[in-house]
Amino acid sequence: MSQFNQVSVQKEANIYYDGQVTSRTVILENGEKVTLGIMLPGSYEFGTDGPEIMEILSGDLKVLLPGEESWMEIQGQATFHVPAKASFKLEIRKVTDYCCSYPSA
Amino acid sequence: MSQFNQVSVQKEANIYYDGQVTSRTVILENGEKVTLGIMLPGSYEFGTDGPEIMEILSGDLKVLLPGEESWMEIQGQATFHVPAKASFKLEIRKVTDYCCSYPSA
């Protein structure tokens, strides 16, 4: 079981879409932020401020990245990048566990 | 925003009831475990190994503690204790954010 060590974790959850998407914010030792989240089945759209790296830890979903015309299918694990100031769509078919990183500029 | 510092966080989520209840495991600096979780509307029953302290951070629910005949109503924040080797029931009406502590014996 992989884990983050020497980090800070915010106690309160981030809650989106009436709880269908939730996450916890973790601040790493180097000051970078990650969120550990769960998406339940449904269709969602999220916007980015800075660039994001989405690591799917487990799940069954498809993703439409900004500027793309075809959806990326994911069963199991995958990682995709989302540029800053963009939006991406997700269609979640089964409970999806993720880790989103927000690398510093 | 309160937070835990100098902790370890397991990357993968704990997933129950097909994702309606999920949590992340955090190991505190003193070695004690807490889980930060979300419960979506529904009816659930959980069993304990050791004693647990459930802190409801936000939510709308009722709880039936072991040995009790009447449900405890919670809107907003509350803390309740569950003894070891017991089970308790929850009826969640709105997305509920919680922090569960597992104090060492």
Backbone of each chain as ProteinMPNN parsed JSONL, in Angstrom:
{"seq_chain_A": "MSQFNQVSVQKEANIYYDGQVTSRTVILENGEKVTLGIMLPGSYEFGTDGPEIMEILSGDLKVLLPGEESWMEIQGQATFHVPAKASFKLEIRKVTDYCCSYPSA", "coords_chain_A": {"N_chain_A": [[0.875, -1.2, 0.0], [0.854, 2.008, -1.077], [1.966, 5.124, 0.254], [1.815, 8.557, 1.36], [4.286, 10.275, 3.103], [5.16, 12.314, 5.982], [3.427, 14.537, 5.68], [0.833, 17.083, 5.456], [-2.637, 17.004, 6.17], [-5.757, 18.193, 5.251], [-8.565, 18.429, 7.326], [-11.316, 18.678, 6.718], [-13.437, 17.634, 4.051], [-13.312, 18.156, 0.468], [-16.088, 18.855, -1.411], [-17.995, 18.031, -4.184], [-20.521, 18.205, -6.714], [-22.778, 17.451, -5.159], [-21.69, 15.577, -3.462], [-21.058, 13.423, -4.99], [-18.605, 13.519, -6.077], [-15.734, 13.653, -4.205], [-12.997, 14.864, -2.212], [-9.841, 14.827, -0.419], [-7.505, 17.16, 0.759], [-4.023, 17.142, 0.534], [-0.935, 18.266, 1.692], [2.237, 18.107, 0.53], [5.609, 17.314, 1.665], [7.345, 18.974, 0.268], [5.805, 21.147, -0.198], [4.054, 21.031, -2.294], [0.745, 20.428, -3.582], [-1.576, 17.765, -3.349], [-4.614, 16.071, -4.204], [-6.663, 13.548, -2.855], [-9.087, 11.558, -4.089], [-12.536, 10.517, -4.658], [-14.699, 9.439, -7.173], [-18.021, 8.927, -7.934], [-20.344, 6.951, -9.953], [-21.402, 8.804, -12.814], [-21.703, 11.913, -14.7], [-19.334, 14.403, -15.218], [-17.812, 17.689, -15.146], [-14.814, 19.443, -14.961], [-12.862, 22.32, -14.215], [-9.572, 23.67, -14.629], [-7.128, 25.554, -12.791], [-4.218, 25.86, -12.514], [-1.876, 23.582, -14.139], [-2.744, 20.092, -14.058], [-2.147, 16.794, -12.871], [-3.625, 13.827, -13.28], [-3.976, 10.893, -11.636], [-5.343, 7.87, -12.001], [-6.295, 5.575, -9.697], [-7.878, 3.373, -9.366], [-10.706, 2.18, -11.176], [-13.388, 2.744, -13.551], [-13.949, 4.328, -16.375], [-14.436, 7.123, -18.687], [-12.653, 9.76, -20.307], [-12.679, 13.067, -21.47], [-10.396, 15.028, -22.812], [-9.218, 18.463, -22.901], [-9.614, 20.024, -26.037], [-9.607, 17.657, -27.368], [-11.247, 15.261, -29.493], [-11.997, 12.71, -29.176], [-12.897, 10.321, -26.689], [-10.968, 9.138, -23.918], [-10.554, 5.901, -22.868], [-10.604, 4.283, -19.741], [-9.833, 1.562, -17.805], [-9.157, 0.477, -14.728], [-5.92, 1.391, -13.936], [-4.424, 4.573, -14.702], [-2.799, 7.498, -16.02], [-3.279, 10.91, -16.645], [-2.695, 14.138, -18.158], [-3.734, 17.453, -17.545], [-3.979, 20.601, -18.977], [-3.336, 23.996, -17.767], [-5.972, 26.352, -17.006], [-8.159, 25.161, -18.33], [-10.803, 22.883, -19.316], [-12.137, 19.68, -18.488], [-13.892, 16.642, -19.212], [-15.59, 13.983, -17.569], [-16.796, 10.676, -17.618], [-18.025, 8.559, -15.4], [-18.128, 5.181, -14.756], [-17.846, 3.154, -12.86], [-17.119, 3.159, -9.345], [-14.488, 5.338, -8.762], [-11.194, 5.82, -7.851], [-8.875, 8.293, -7.141], [-5.79, 10.208, -7.514], [-4.884, 13.455, -7.554], [-2.481, 15.655, -8.764], [-0.929, 18.839, -8.359], [1.273, 20.301, -9.847], [3.855, 22.635, -9.137], [4.493, 25.733, -10.805]], "CA_chain_A": [[0.0, 0.0, 0.0], [1.719, 3.188, -1.121], [1.483, 6.207, 1.111], [2.577, 9.804, 1.454], [4.786, 10.478, 4.464], [5.569, 13.67, 6.381], [2.546, 15.462, 4.97], [-0.31, 17.631, 6.191], [-3.915, 16.649, 5.556], [-6.878, 18.998, 5.733], [-9.547, 17.54, 7.946], [-12.599, 18.738, 6.02], [-13.438, 17.177, 2.657], [-13.799, 18.975, -0.65], [-17.299, 18.149, -1.857], [-18.517, 18.516, -5.462], [-21.648, 17.448, -7.292], [-23.622, 16.889, -4.093], [-21.004, 14.469, -2.804], [-20.721, 12.352, -5.935], [-17.145, 13.635, -6.189], [-15.195, 14.233, -2.972], [-11.554, 14.661, -2.077], [-9.117, 15.391, 0.725], [-6.308, 17.88, 0.332], [-2.78, 16.755, 1.202], [0.211, 19.11, 1.349], [3.447, 17.292, 0.631], [6.736, 17.9, 2.392], [7.941, 20.032, -0.571], [4.843, 22.237, -0.348], [3.103, 20.79, -3.376], [-0.558, 19.941, -3.166], [-2.291, 16.709, -4.073], [-5.897, 15.703, -3.61], [-7.021, 12.134, -2.962], [-10.529, 11.693, -4.256], [-13.427, 9.454, -5.119], [-15.802, 9.838, -8.056], [-19.046, 7.887, -8.092], [-20.861, 6.974, -11.318], [-22.065, 10.033, -13.233], [-20.996, 12.727, -15.69], [-18.797, 15.58, -14.531], [-16.87, 18.546, -15.859], [-14.007, 20.227, -14.032], [-11.938, 23.288, -14.799], [-8.286, 23.78, -13.942], [-6.419, 26.835, -12.709], [-2.899, 25.454, -12.999], [-1.867, 22.232, -14.716], [-3.041, 18.997, -13.136], [-1.828, 15.425, -13.27], [-4.634, 12.958, -12.67], [-3.607, 9.476, -11.58], [-6.476, 7.016, -11.64], [-5.769, 4.453, -8.908], [-8.753, 2.269, -9.749], [-11.956, 2.719, -11.673], [-13.87, 2.419, -14.888], [-14.393, 5.668, -16.762], [-13.821, 7.716, -19.864], [-12.231, 11.142, -20.083], [-12.505, 13.906, -22.661], [-9.426, 16.077, -22.488], [-9.459, 19.699, -23.653], [-9.117, 20.037, -27.414], [-9.712, 16.331, -27.977], [-12.576, 14.907, -29.978], [-12.356, 11.342, -28.775], [-12.77, 10.04, -25.268], [-9.971, 8.158, -23.505], [-11.157, 4.878, -22.014], [-9.728, 3.811, -18.66], [-10.281, 0.542, -16.855], [-8.027, 0.201, -13.855], [-5.052, 2.518, -13.608], [-3.964, 5.408, -15.815], [-2.446, 8.865, -15.634], [-3.372, 11.874, -17.738], [-2.346, 15.51, -17.801], [-4.68, 18.474, -17.977], [-3.285, 21.886, -18.946], [-3.922, 25.082, -16.973], [-7.061, 27.151, -17.59], [-8.858, 24.299, -19.293], [-11.787, 22.04, -18.652], [-12.183, 18.308, -18.994], [-15.112, 15.938, -18.847], [-15.428, 12.591, -17.133], [-17.971, 9.837, -17.426], [-17.597, 7.523, -14.466], [-19.04, 4.021, -14.803], [-17.741, 2.475, -11.561], [-16.401, 3.944, -8.33], [-13.147, 5.648, -9.235], [-10.293, 6.336, -6.812], [-7.847, 9.04, -7.863], [-4.85, 11.122, -6.863], [-4.633, 14.569, -8.477], [-1.34, 16.487, -8.366], [-0.943, 20.213, -8.859], [2.694, 20.652, -9.827], [4.134, 24.076, -9.124], [4.926, 26.244, -12.118]], "C_chain_A": [[0.902, 1.237, 0.0], [1.118, 4.298, -0.271], [2.378, 7.42, 0.999], [3.006, 9.972, 2.907], [5.152, 11.934, 4.711], [4.751, 14.733, 5.661], [1.548, 16.082, 5.95], [-1.581, 17.272, 5.429], [-4.99, 17.565, 6.123], [-7.979, 18.065, 6.193], [-10.85, 17.516, 7.143], [-12.431, 18.325, 4.559], [-13.758, 18.321, 1.704], [-14.957, 18.2, -1.262], [-17.848, 18.815, -3.116], [-19.7, 17.657, -5.891], [-22.43, 16.701, -6.197], [-23.016, 15.626, -3.464], [-20.651, 13.318, -3.729], [-19.215, 12.359, -6.238], [-16.649, 14.312, -4.91], [-13.695, 14.005, -2.937], [-11.051, 15.242, -0.767], [-7.843, 16.021, 0.203], [-5.119, 17.5, 1.203], [-1.684, 17.716, 0.745], [1.478, 18.313, 1.612], [4.563, 18.066, 1.335], [7.36, 19.062, 1.604], [6.971, 21.184, -0.833], [3.835, 22.042, -1.467], [1.829, 20.159, -2.843], [-0.968, 18.737, -4.0], [-3.66, 16.569, -3.424], [-6.137, 14.227, -3.881], [-8.535, 12.082, -2.994], [-11.229, 10.443, -4.741], [-14.482, 10.073, -6.029], [-16.755, 8.661, -8.179], [-19.63, 7.989, -9.497], [-21.657, 8.249, -11.633], [-21.209, 10.758, -14.254], [-20.578, 14.044, -15.036], [-17.929, 16.396, -15.473], [-16.132, 19.377, -14.833], [-13.099, 21.173, -14.807], [-10.651, 23.326, -13.984], [-7.859, 25.237, -13.833], [-5.018, 26.605, -13.259], [-2.993, 24.084, -13.649], [-2.135, 21.172, -13.647], [-2.592, 17.665, -13.732], [-2.783, 14.509, -12.519], [-4.16, 11.519, -12.78], [-4.837, 8.7, -11.113], [-5.908, 5.778, -10.949], [-6.584, 3.195, -9.157], [-10.04, 2.88, -10.259], [-12.285, 2.242, -13.067], [-14.551, 3.683, -15.386], [-13.918, 6.023, -18.162], [-13.641, 9.205, -19.628], [-12.139, 11.854, -21.42], [-11.609, 15.07, -22.282], [-9.656, 17.302, -23.366], [-8.844, 19.632, -25.049], [-9.215, 18.699, -28.115], [-11.141, 16.102, -28.48], [-12.981, 13.506, -29.57], [-12.048, 11.134, -27.295], [-11.685, 9.0, -25.04], [-10.643, 7.186, -22.544], [-10.157, 4.417, -20.959], [-10.448, 2.733, -17.864], [-9.066, 0.202, -16.008], [-7.229, 1.457, -13.615], [-4.605, 3.269, -14.856], [-3.579, 6.764, -15.257], [-2.634, 9.76, -16.847], [-3.113, 13.285, -17.217], [-3.419, 16.453, -18.322], [-3.957, 19.816, -17.904], [-4.003, 22.901, -18.042], [-5.066, 25.732, -17.741], [-7.814, 26.376, -18.679], [-9.949, 23.545, -18.553], [-11.781, 20.666, -19.294], [-13.42, 17.636, -18.448], [-14.798, 14.491, -18.481], [-16.773, 11.907, -17.14], [-17.531, 8.624, -16.631], [-18.626, 6.395, -14.508], [-19.022, 3.227, -13.505], [-16.926, 3.359, -10.631], [-14.935, 4.125, -8.741], [-12.355, 6.371, -8.152], [-9.166, 7.067, -7.536], [-6.942, 9.848, -6.944], [-4.528, 12.208, -7.867], [-3.496, 15.426, -7.929], [-1.408, 17.83, -9.058], [0.499, 20.7, -8.847], [2.887, 22.163, -9.876], [4.706, 24.487, -10.467], [6.443, 26.206, -12.221]], "O_chain_A": [[1.627, 1.482, 0.964], [-0.099, 4.383, -0.107], [3.538, 7.329, 0.598], [2.198, 9.83, 3.825], [5.42, 12.689, 3.776], [5.29, 15.693, 5.11], [1.436, 15.665, 7.102], [-1.594, 17.24, 4.198], [-5.118, 17.697, 7.34], [-8.286, 17.06, 5.552], [-11.42, 16.448, 6.917], [-11.422, 18.626, 3.921], [-14.384, 19.312, 2.078], [-14.817, 17.023, -1.593], [-18.133, 20.013, -3.12], [-19.839, 16.512, -5.461], [-22.699, 15.504, -6.299], [-23.731, 14.736, -3.001], [-20.02, 12.348, -3.309], [-18.636, 11.336, -6.605], [-17.089, 15.411, -4.572], [-13.183, 13.071, -3.553], [-11.727, 16.029, -0.104], [-7.185, 15.48, -0.685], [-5.189, 17.53, 2.432], [-1.524, 17.953, -0.452], [1.761, 17.9, 2.737], [4.478, 19.273, 1.564], [7.848, 20.022, 2.199], [7.28, 22.094, -1.603], [2.872, 22.8, -1.58], [1.819, 19.467, -1.825], [-0.736, 18.697, -5.209], [-3.846, 16.901, -2.253], [-5.86, 13.72, -4.968], [-9.197, 12.505, -2.047], [-10.612, 9.466, -5.167], [-15.082, 11.097, -5.7], [-16.346, 7.542, -8.488], [-19.436, 9.001, -10.171], [-22.471, 8.706, -10.83], [-20.133, 10.29, -14.629], [-21.383, 14.708, -14.383], [-17.387, 15.886, -16.453], [-16.746, 19.953, -13.935], [-12.637, 20.862, -15.904], [-10.657, 23.043, -12.786], [-8.196, 26.054, -14.689], [-4.674, 27.095, -14.335], [-4.071, 23.491, -13.702], [-1.79, 21.349, -12.479], [-2.657, 17.453, -14.943], [-2.756, 14.426, -11.291], [-3.967, 10.996, -13.877], [-5.303, 8.858, -9.984], [-5.135, 5.026, -11.542], [-6.048, 2.086, -9.16], [-10.428, 3.968, -9.834], [-11.562, 1.45, -13.672], [-15.606, 4.066, -14.882], [-13.101, 5.314, -18.75], [-14.374, 9.825, -18.858], [-11.594, 11.32, -22.385], [-12.001, 15.969, -21.539], [-10.225, 17.191, -24.451], [-7.692, 19.23, -25.212], [-8.945, 18.599, -29.311], [-12.102, 16.671, -27.962], [-14.159, 13.151, -29.611], [-11.095, 11.682, -26.741], [-11.498, 8.095, -25.852], [-11.224, 7.591, -21.537], [-8.987, 4.187, -21.268], [-11.529, 2.959, -17.32], [-8.065, -0.303, -16.517], [-7.761, 2.467, -13.155], [-4.431, 2.682, -15.924], [-3.986, 7.133, -14.155], [-2.203, 9.42, -17.948], [-3.28, 13.585, -16.035], [-3.947, 16.262, -19.418], [-3.375, 20.14, -16.869], [-5.136, 22.677, -17.615], [-5.12, 25.67, -18.969], [-8.06, 26.875, -19.777], [-10.013, 23.563, -17.323], [-11.465, 20.507, -20.474], [-13.933, 17.99, -17.387], [-13.873, 13.875, -19.01], [-17.776, 12.484, -16.719], [-16.775, 7.78, -17.111], [-19.823, 6.615, -14.323], [-20.047, 2.687, -13.089], [-16.145, 4.201, -11.076], [-14.24, 3.151, -9.03], [-12.787, 7.391, -7.614], [-8.564, 6.51, -8.454], [-7.264, 10.131, -5.791], [-3.961, 11.927, -8.923], [-3.537, 15.869, -6.781], [-1.88, 17.947, -10.189], [0.904, 21.428, -7.941], [2.163, 22.872, -10.576], [5.323, 23.687, -11.171], [7.003, 26.594, -13.246]]}, "seq_chain_B": "MSQFNQVSVQKEANIYYDGQVTSRTVILENGEKVTLGIMLPGSYEFGTDGPEIMEILSGDLKVLLPGEESWMEIQGQATFHVPAKASFKLEIRKVTDYCCSYPSA", "coords_chain_B": {"N_chain_B": [[-9.333, 26.347, 8.595], [-8.951, 23.228, 9.819], [-6.215, 20.986, 10.253], [-4.25, 17.957, 9.967], [-0.903, 17.556, 10.872], [2.424, 16.478, 9.901], [1.981, 13.754, 9.232], [1.227, 10.435, 7.917], [-0.335, 9.38, 4.911], [-2.404, 7.009, 3.465], [-2.468, 6.12, 0.082], [-4.434, 4.809, -1.482], [-7.991, 4.575, -1.402], [-10.325, 3.551, 1.171], [-13.075, 1.625, 0.528], [-16.503, 1.237, 0.852], [-19.762, -0.278, 0.73], [-20.219, -0.126, -2.074], [-19.01, 2.28, -2.717], [-20.532, 4.228, -1.575], [-19.845, 4.856, 0.934], [-16.752, 6.056, 1.796], [-13.262, 6.249, 2.64], [-10.132, 7.713, 3.74], [-7.066, 6.603, 5.034], [-5.19, 7.83, 7.71], [-2.135, 8.106, 9.352], [-1.168, 9.207, 12.404], [1.355, 11.34, 13.959], [1.948, 10.213, 16.422], [1.492, 7.58, 15.962], [-1.092, 6.711, 16.09], [-4.19, 5.852, 14.442], [-6.357, 7.507, 12.176], [-9.359, 7.828, 10.257], [-10.483, 9.623, 7.452], [-13.523, 10.385, 6.186], [-16.339, 10.012, 3.906], [-19.823, 9.819, 3.836], [-22.508, 8.96, 1.841], [-26.037, 9.606, 1.187], [-28.065, 7.056, 2.645], [-28.497, 3.785, 4.195], [-26.583, 2.267, 6.662], [-24.474, -0.198, 8.257], [-21.955, -0.71, 10.601], [-19.225, -2.528, 12.0], [-17.101, -2.654, 14.894], [-13.652, -3.176, 15.726], [-11.613, -2.373, 17.695], [-12.255, 0.288, 20.128], [-13.971, 3.188, 18.861], [-13.928, 6.636, 17.945], [-16.165, 8.755, 16.662], [-16.22, 11.59, 14.821], [-18.39, 13.822, 13.588], [-18.103, 15.963, 10.977], [-19.579, 17.485, 9.256], [-22.98, 17.253, 8.221], [-26.073, 15.369, 7.965], [-27.888, 13.263, 9.684], [-28.839, 10.142, 11.335], [-28.038, 8.092, 14.153], [-27.707, 4.849, 15.451], [-26.619, 3.648, 18.323], [-24.761, 0.891, 19.795], [-26.7, -1.197, 21.87], [-28.521, 0.765, 22.368], [-31.878, 2.026, 22.224], [-33.028, 4.156, 21.035], [-32.598, 6.433, 18.339], [-29.886, 8.666, 17.695], [-30.031, 11.963, 16.751], [-28.366, 13.953, 14.35], [-27.502, 17.04, 13.178], [-25.266, 18.795, 11.42], [-22.454, 19.236, 13.392], [-21.004, 16.741, 15.526], [-19.943, 14.409, 18.061], [-19.451, 11.019, 18.694], [-19.041, 8.008, 20.662], [-18.011, 4.679, 20.051], [-18.084, 1.469, 21.338], [-15.602, -1.213, 21.554], [-15.736, -4.195, 19.52], [-18.417, -4.106, 18.618], [-21.492, -3.129, 16.991], [-22.841, -0.543, 14.935], [-25.49, 1.502, 13.659], [-26.253, 3.614, 10.882], [-28.178, 6.216, 9.501], [-28.048, 8.077, 6.77], [-28.86, 11.245, 5.711], [-28.05, 13.522, 4.33], [-25.068, 14.344, 2.494], [-22.321, 13.381, 4.377], [-19.545, 14.285, 6.245], [-16.781, 12.969, 7.845], [-14.555, 12.249, 10.651], [-12.887, 9.599, 11.878], [-11.569, 8.238, 14.79], [-9.226, 5.934, 16.165], [-8.488, 5.14, 19.013], [-5.604, 4.063, 20.792], [-5.329, 1.136, 22.861]], "CA_chain_B": [[-9.405, 24.94, 8.17], [-8.056, 22.445, 10.666], [-5.486, 19.957, 9.507], [-3.29, 17.113, 10.664], [0.448, 17.784, 10.36], [3.438, 15.438, 10.165], [1.283, 12.474, 9.221], [1.281, 9.639, 6.691], [-1.658, 9.146, 4.337], [-2.426, 5.95, 2.46], [-2.919, 6.685, -1.189], [-5.675, 4.18, -1.929], [-9.159, 4.769, -0.549], [-11.132, 2.454, 1.701], [-14.358, 1.756, -0.173], [-17.557, 0.385, 1.404], [-21.106, -0.069, 0.182], [-20.145, 0.268, -3.484], [-18.535, 3.662, -2.834], [-21.407, 5.183, -0.875], [-19.03, 5.246, 2.093], [-15.333, 5.92, 1.456], [-12.396, 6.986, 3.562], [-8.671, 7.646, 3.592], [-6.414, 6.302, 6.311], [-4.118, 8.748, 8.097], [-1.412, 7.681, 10.56], [-0.681, 10.403, 13.085], [2.747, 11.322, 14.396], [2.074, 9.317, 17.59], [1.219, 6.212, 15.541], [-2.528, 6.406, 16.088], [-4.844, 5.905, 13.137], [-7.676, 8.112, 11.973], [-9.817, 7.796, 8.878], [-11.283, 10.776, 7.031], [-14.445, 9.722, 5.275], [-17.576, 10.599, 3.384], [-20.96, 8.91, 3.689], [-23.604, 9.519, 1.042], [-27.323, 9.178, 1.728], [-28.313, 5.628, 2.642], [-28.503, 3.132, 5.497], [-25.355, 1.495, 6.785], [-24.132, -0.753, 9.557], [-20.526, -0.98, 10.703], [-18.756, -3.162, 13.223], [-15.801, -2.166, 15.376], [-12.717, -4.082, 16.403], [-11.349, -1.606, 18.91], [-13.16, 1.425, 20.296], [-13.864, 4.245, 17.842], [-14.521, 7.94, 18.234], [-16.632, 9.302, 15.381], [-16.48, 13.03, 14.824], [-19.098, 14.254, 12.384], [-17.626, 17.312, 10.655], [-20.767, 18.124, 8.684], [-23.881, 16.225, 7.729], [-27.45, 15.282, 8.442], [-27.95, 11.809, 9.842], [-29.127, 9.624, 12.665], [-27.126, 7.012, 14.534], [-28.174, 3.945, 16.506], [-25.433, 3.089, 18.98], [-25.009, -0.447, 20.323], [-27.406, -1.253, 23.148], [-29.501, 1.851, 22.488], [-33.151, 1.796, 21.529], [-33.432, 5.356, 20.288], [-31.596, 6.97, 17.433], [-29.361, 10.002, 17.973], [-30.141, 12.836, 15.577], [-27.241, 14.884, 14.185], [-27.441, 17.978, 12.053], [-24.062, 19.602, 11.617], [-21.303, 18.58, 13.992], [-21.239, 15.956, 16.733], [-18.969, 13.339, 18.288], [-19.955, 9.917, 19.518], [-18.092, 6.931, 20.916], [-18.511, 3.329, 19.811], [-17.182, 0.546, 22.03], [-14.974, -2.291, 20.779], [-16.516, -5.416, 19.254], [-19.828, -3.728, 18.624], [-21.891, -2.605, 15.686], [-23.727, 0.618, 15.02], [-26.198, 1.776, 12.411], [-26.336, 5.024, 10.482], [-29.035, 6.599, 8.378], [-27.498, 9.336, 6.287], [-29.842, 11.971, 4.894], [-27.283, 14.399, 3.429], [-23.628, 14.056, 2.468], [-21.764, 13.515, 5.723], [-18.082, 14.307, 6.289], [-16.429, 12.531, 9.206], [-13.202, 11.857, 11.053], [-13.009, 8.515, 12.855], [-10.312, 7.956, 15.488], [-9.102, 4.589, 16.727], [-7.503, 5.345, 20.083], [-4.914, 2.837, 21.221], [-5.87, 0.616, 24.137]], "C_chain_B": [[-8.437, 24.132, 9.023], [-7.394, 21.351, 9.842], [-4.6, 19.142, 10.438], [-1.92, 17.345, 10.03], [1.356, 16.613, 10.693], [2.81, 14.048, 10.219], [1.633, 11.697, 7.95], [-0.147, 9.391, 6.221], [-1.553, 8.016, 3.326], [-3.085, 6.485, 1.193], [-4.275, 6.109, -1.605], [-6.786, 4.385, -0.895], [-9.627, 3.447, 0.046], [-12.535, 2.648, 1.148], [-15.352, 0.749, 0.379], [-18.865, 0.689, 0.688], [-21.044, 0.532, -1.236], [-19.782, 1.752, -3.666], [-19.414, 4.692, -2.145], [-20.743, 5.673, 0.413], [-17.57, 5.011, 1.71], [-14.513, 6.675, 2.49], [-10.939, 6.843, 3.167], [-8.076, 7.44, 4.97], [-5.22, 7.219, 6.526], [-3.466, 8.189, 9.363], [-0.77, 8.917, 11.179], [0.757, 10.215, 13.561], [2.96, 10.355, 15.57], [1.731, 7.865, 17.252], [-0.255, 5.854, 15.528], [-3.125, 6.616, 14.698], [-6.122, 6.728, 13.204], [-8.069, 7.859, 10.518], [-10.68, 9.025, 8.627], [-12.213, 10.274, 5.952], [-15.657, 10.542, 4.892], [-18.633, 9.494, 3.331], [-22.042, 9.624, 2.89], [-24.93, 8.982, 1.574], [-27.558, 7.67, 1.571], [-28.3, 5.104, 4.064], [-27.322, 2.176, 5.583], [-25.231, 0.899, 8.176], [-22.653, -1.093, 9.546], [-20.208, -1.643, 12.027], [-17.4, -2.609, 13.617], [-14.952, -3.345, 15.854], [-12.374, -3.453, 17.752], [-12.371, -0.49, 19.052], [-12.918, 2.476, 19.216], [-14.509, 5.532, 18.359], [-14.882, 8.567, 16.888], [-16.95, 10.776, 15.562], [-17.158, 13.392, 13.506], [-18.718, 15.714, 12.133], [-18.731, 18.144, 10.022], [-21.675, 17.007, 8.207], [-25.256, 16.32, 8.348], [-27.757, 13.79, 8.488], [-28.561, 11.435, 11.181], [-28.33, 8.355, 12.885], [-27.791, 6.177, 15.61], [-26.954, 3.255, 17.103], [-25.764, 1.731, 19.6], [-25.687, -0.384, 21.696], [-28.454, -0.176, 23.327], [-30.786, 1.475, 21.756], [-33.589, 3.008, 20.724], [-32.251, 5.907, 19.5], [-31.163, 8.359, 17.896], [-29.399, 10.815, 16.682], [-28.952, 13.796, 15.522], [-27.479, 15.742, 12.955], [-26.233, 18.863, 12.308], [-22.974, 18.773, 12.257], [-21.678, 17.838, 15.271], [-20.119, 14.938, 16.861], [-19.641, 12.253, 19.102], [-18.922, 8.806, 19.595], [-18.759, 5.592, 20.636], [-17.555, 2.374, 20.51], [-16.582, -0.483, 21.072], [-15.964, -3.431, 20.572], [-18.013, -5.155, 19.303], [-20.202, -3.312, 17.215], [-22.853, -1.454, 15.895], [-24.315, 0.886, 13.646], [-26.267, 3.274, 12.156], [-27.396, 5.169, 9.398], [-28.634, 7.998, 7.962], [-28.538, 10.001, 5.39], [-29.185, 12.928, 3.913], [-25.815, 14.036, 3.55], [-23.006, 14.362, 3.832], [-20.247, 13.303, 5.693], [-17.682, 13.924, 7.712], [-14.942, 12.262, 9.38], [-13.358, 10.815, 12.142], [-11.642, 8.223, 13.46], [-10.371, 6.582, 16.131], [-8.073, 4.673, 17.848], [-6.882, 4.018, 20.503], [-5.422, 2.43, 22.591], [-5.067, 1.194, 25.307]], "O_chain_B": [[-7.226, 24.339, 8.95], [-7.955, 20.862, 8.861], [-4.25, 19.574, 11.537], [-1.785, 17.333, 8.807], [1.105, 15.856, 11.631], [3.075, 13.269, 11.134], [2.252, 12.232, 7.03], [-1.056, 9.214, 7.033], [-0.71, 8.058, 2.429], [-4.095, 7.187, 1.228], [-5.161, 6.849, -2.031], [-6.548, 4.37, 0.312], [-9.364, 2.373, -0.496], [-13.117, 3.724, 1.289], [-15.087, -0.454, 0.379], [-19.048, 1.765, 0.119], [-21.7, 1.524, -1.552], [-20.191, 2.39, -4.637], [-19.094, 5.881, -2.126], [-21.043, 6.758, 0.911], [-17.194, 3.898, 1.341], [-14.995, 7.611, 3.129], [-10.565, 5.979, 2.374], [-8.527, 8.032, 5.951], [-4.361, 7.37, 5.657], [-4.152, 7.843, 10.324], [0.059, 9.583, 10.558], [1.297, 9.109, 13.568], [4.026, 9.751, 15.694], [1.682, 7.015, 18.141], [-0.632, 4.804, 15.008], [-2.649, 7.425, 13.902], [-6.873, 6.649, 14.176], [-7.207, 7.698, 9.655], [-11.493, 9.417, 9.464], [-11.76, 9.79, 4.915], [-15.951, 11.592, 5.461], [-18.377, 8.391, 2.849], [-22.441, 10.742, 3.217], [-24.945, 8.009, 2.329], [-27.291, 7.089, 0.519], [-28.12, 5.86, 5.019], [-27.094, 1.372, 4.678], [-25.796, 1.409, 9.143], [-22.154, -1.692, 8.594], [-20.836, -1.361, 13.047], [-16.64, -2.148, 12.766], [-15.468, -4.361, 16.319], [-12.789, -3.937, 18.805], [-13.25, -0.333, 18.204], [-11.801, 2.631, 18.723], [-15.491, 5.51, 19.101], [-14.005, 8.87, 16.079], [-17.822, 11.156, 16.343], [-16.557, 13.276, 12.438], [-18.974, 16.587, 12.962], [-18.808, 19.355, 10.228], [-21.201, 15.935, 7.83], [-25.556, 17.215, 9.137], [-27.871, 13.139, 7.45], [-28.775, 12.285, 12.046], [-27.991, 7.639, 11.943], [-28.366, 6.708, 16.56], [-26.337, 2.395, 16.474], [-26.926, 1.454, 19.897], [-25.285, 0.389, 22.565], [-29.195, -0.182, 24.31], [-30.771, 0.705, 20.795], [-34.428, 2.895, 19.831], [-31.096, 5.857, 19.924], [-31.967, 9.13, 18.421], [-28.863, 10.399, 15.654], [-28.579, 14.383, 16.538], [-27.636, 15.238, 11.843], [-26.186, 19.593, 13.298], [-22.602, 17.723, 11.734], [-22.568, 18.264, 16.006], [-19.427, 14.64, 15.887], [-20.322, 12.536, 20.087], [-18.055, 8.671, 18.732], [-19.933, 5.397, 20.95], [-16.344, 2.452, 20.303], [-17.009, -0.602, 19.924], [-16.904, -3.606, 21.348], [-18.77, -5.885, 19.942], [-19.339, -3.16, 16.35], [-23.578, -1.393, 16.888], [-23.728, 0.55, 12.617], [-26.331, 4.083, 13.081], [-27.491, 4.341, 8.491], [-28.845, 8.97, 8.687], [-29.032, 9.399, 4.436], [-29.682, 13.133, 2.805], [-25.371, 13.496, 4.563], [-23.151, 15.463, 4.364], [-19.745, 12.296, 5.192], [-18.192, 14.496, 8.676], [-14.191, 12.078, 8.422], [-13.897, 11.105, 13.21], [-10.672, 7.989, 12.738], [-11.424, 6.129, 16.579], [-6.911, 4.315, 17.652], [-7.555, 2.989, 20.56], [-5.882, 3.26, 23.375], [-5.354, 0.888, 26.464]]}, "name": "protein", "num_of_chains": 2, "seq": "MSQFNQVSVQKEANIYYDGQVTSRTVILENGEKVTLGIMLPGSYEFGTDGPEIMEILSGDLKVLLPGEESWMEIQGQATFHVPAKASFKLEIRKVTDYCCSYPSAMSQFNQVSVQKEANIYYDGQVTSRTVILENGEKVTLGIMLPGSYEFGTDGPEIMEILSGDLKVLLPGEESWMEIQGQATFHVPAKASFKLEIRKVTDYCCSYPSA"}
